[in-house]
Amino acid sequence: MTAPALPSAPPSAARVLGDALPVLERYAALLAGAGVERGLIGPRETPRLWERHLLNCAGLADLLEPGQVVADVGSGAGLPGVVLAALRPDVTVLLVEPLLRRATFLEEVVAELGLRTAVVRRARAEELHGTLLVDVVTARAVAPLDRLAGWSLPLLHPGGRLLALKGERADDELASSGAALKAAGAASAEVVTVGSEQDGTAGRVVVVTRGTAPVPTGRKQKRGRR
């Protein structure tokens, strides 16, 4: 069966992405080509790559500050990490992904797009506990918030933030995870809206800030390499 054709970037993309548009057009082509062929993106996602994936991730860029180091955990095919690296060359993005075929794809994408501030780390997030500290952790469609916090907060400097792109159920997930977030070392947590409906970049993000006290580390949940 022939894969659906990749649509052109919508008119709002030029306004939202600016100078990064040509880079992200090439990334979209890689996702629709090798990404689909290797099973990293479902073929049915190709017609909606821009609206559902690339532009959806772009809203996170507004929450980053110049010079920050960002770890995109469970990066998969590079969403949102590759988008952030293209949009914000003033930050360093670590694409953290345990599965070899995904990490290999990410390395190819970084090289093909010339993303000089992006680095691929093949590892589970919890394998980096005690060896990596960053300013921001990003995640999209990786795990429920309680587990995600346990994996991510030990990677953050005190005061660092987990930015979990969660969608319409962000408030419900935050409400049900309060005790787990506190146990994981969170000082505060809230849901913020990023982007705009008009541009197709609107998203609901759970922002979890790490406290100053030591946080639990270690692999409490066993996960095979995906």
N, C-alpha and C positions, 0 to 999 in steps of 0.2 A: 504494500500500500504506500502510495506517495505521501510524504509528510506535507502538511499544509504550508503554504508559502508564508514567509515572514512579511507582515505588512510594513509599510513605511512608518517612520516615526510620526506621531500625531503633531498637529501644528503647535501645541503647547510645549512640545519637547525643546524646541529651539529657545523659547523664553526661559524655561526652567533650567536647562542643562548648559546653555551658553557655549563656551569654548569646548566643553566636554562632549558635546553632541556627536562629533565625528568618531570619537573614541568609543562611545557607547553604542553607536550604530554598528561598529565592527564587533563589539562584544555581543550585541543582539544576534548578529549573523553567526557567531561562533556557538552561541547557545542553541540556535535553531538548526545548526549543522551538526558539529561534533557533539554538542551537548545532548541532542536528541538521539543521535546514533549510539552513544555510550550509555544511554539510560539515565542521564542526569536531569533531563527535563522531559516531561511527557510530551508526545507529539501534539496533543490537544492544547498544550500551553502556547504553542508557537503563534497562533493568531492574536493572543492577548499578552505577549511578552512585554510590550510597552506599558500598557495600562495596569496590568495585574502585578508585574514584577519590577521592571526598571524604574518607572516613575513612582511606584509605591515606595520603593527603597530610597528614592532621592530625598524625600522629606526629612530623613534622619540627618542629612548633612547640616541642617540648621542647628542641630543640637551639639555640634562639635566646635571646639575652640582651636585656634591656630597652635601648632606645635604639639598637639596631643598625640599619644600613642594609643591606637585602638586595636583591640583583639576581636575579630569576628569569629565567634565560636560556632562550630558546626557549619562552616562556611559553605559546604556542598558545592554547588556550581558557581559560587561567588556572590550570592545575594544575602545581605546587602554589601558585603565587603568590597567587591570590585567596583560597584557603583560609587561608593564613598571614596575609594582611592582615585577614581577618575574625576570626581567632582571637587575633591578637597586635596590637592597635591601638597597642601601645607600641613597635613597630618601624615603619620606613619600608620599603615594598616597591616596587621598580621592576620593572614587568612589561616585560621586554625581548623584543620580537617583531618580526621583519622584515617579515612579510607583511601587506599593507594590510588585507585582509578580517579577519584575526585581530586586528590592532591595533584596528580599528574596533569589533569585538565587545568587546574588552577595555575600551575607553573607555566603551562603553554599559553594561557590567557595573559598572564602577567608579562611574559616575554613578547607576545604578539602585539599587545597594546602599548608596550613601553611604559608600564606603570612602575616608575623608579622608586616610589615610596611604599610599594606593596611587597610583602614577603610571605611566602607560604611556609607554614609550620605543620608538618604531618604529625599530629598528636591529638589525643583526647584532651579536653580542657583540664580535667583533674590530674593528668600526667604532668602538667606544667605548674601545679601548686608548689610553692616554695622556690621556684626557679624563674618565674615571670611575674612582673608587676607592671600594670598599665594604667592609663588614666580612664579609659572607657572600654567596656565590653559591649558588643552588639550581637544580637541574635534574632533570627527570623525563622519561625516554624521549626524550632529545634526540640523543645521539650516544654512540659508544663512549668509554670513560673516557679513553683517551689523547688523542683529539681534543678532548674536552670540557675537559680540563685546559689544553690549549693555548689555547683560547678564553677560559677562565674565570680562570686564575691572574693574568693581567695586570690584571684588574679588581679584584683584592684588595689591601688594605693588607698589608704584611708581618705575618705572623701570622694573617691572615684565612683563612677556611675555605670550601672548596667542599663542599657537601652534595649528593651525587648519589644519588638514590633509585633503586636498581638491582635489587632483588628477589633471587631465589634464586641468581642467578649472580654476586652481588657479589664473593664471595671469588675466584672464578676470574678475573673481569675485573681485579680488583686485582692478582692474581698475575702476569698477563700484561702489565701496564702499568707495571711498576716503573721500567724504564729511561726510558720516555716521561715519566713523572711527574717524575723527577729532572731530566730535560732541560728540562721546562717550569717548573722552579723550586720544586718541592714540597720541603718540609722533612720531612714525614712523611705517612703515609696509613694508614688503618685502616678496618675495617668495624665498624659499631656497629648494634645492634638498637634500634629505637624502638617505642613503643606497646606494645600487648598483643594477643594472639590473641583473648582474650575480648571485647575491645571492637571488634575488627576494624580496629585501627589499626597492627598489627604491620608493620614494614618493615625492610629491610636497606639501610643507607645507607653509602656510601663517603665518609669524611671525609678530605679532602686539605687539609693546612695549607700555606700559602705560606711560603717561607723569607724571609730578610732580604735576600738578594742580588737584584740586578736580574733580571727575568725576560724571556724573549724575547717580542716582540710582533710584530704584523703578520699578514696573512692568508696563511697557508701553504697553506690549502686553499680552492679557489674554490668558492663555493656560490651558486647562484641564489636569488633571493627565492622562498620556498616558497609 
